[in-house]
Amino acid sequence: MAGRNKRREEERQSGRGNIVLAVLVVLVLLAVLYTSGSSLQRKLDGYRAHIAELEQQLEEEEQRSRYIEEYREYTQTDEFIEQIAREKLGLLYKGEIIFREEDSR
């Protein structure tokens, strides 16, 4: 009978040891998952910030594109052609006279 009790005691201790080992394995897995999750969360936050920055750049480029299109349309108007002819080329309409102010030095 003493042998039986000894065997049961060994089985209990062995079972407890297995449980402790299983709990330790689970705790290690939880720690690994937590650190991996934290790392992934930081990466996700970084990606979200990058997306926001890219969306801002996209909006700026769309505004720039609209401005360029409006300017392109303006350059095709008679008003623009007349302005360039006067300012850059010094052209006048027939019979038009320009009066310039003289320096009073």
Helices and strands as residue ranges (DSSP letters): H 2-75, H 78-87
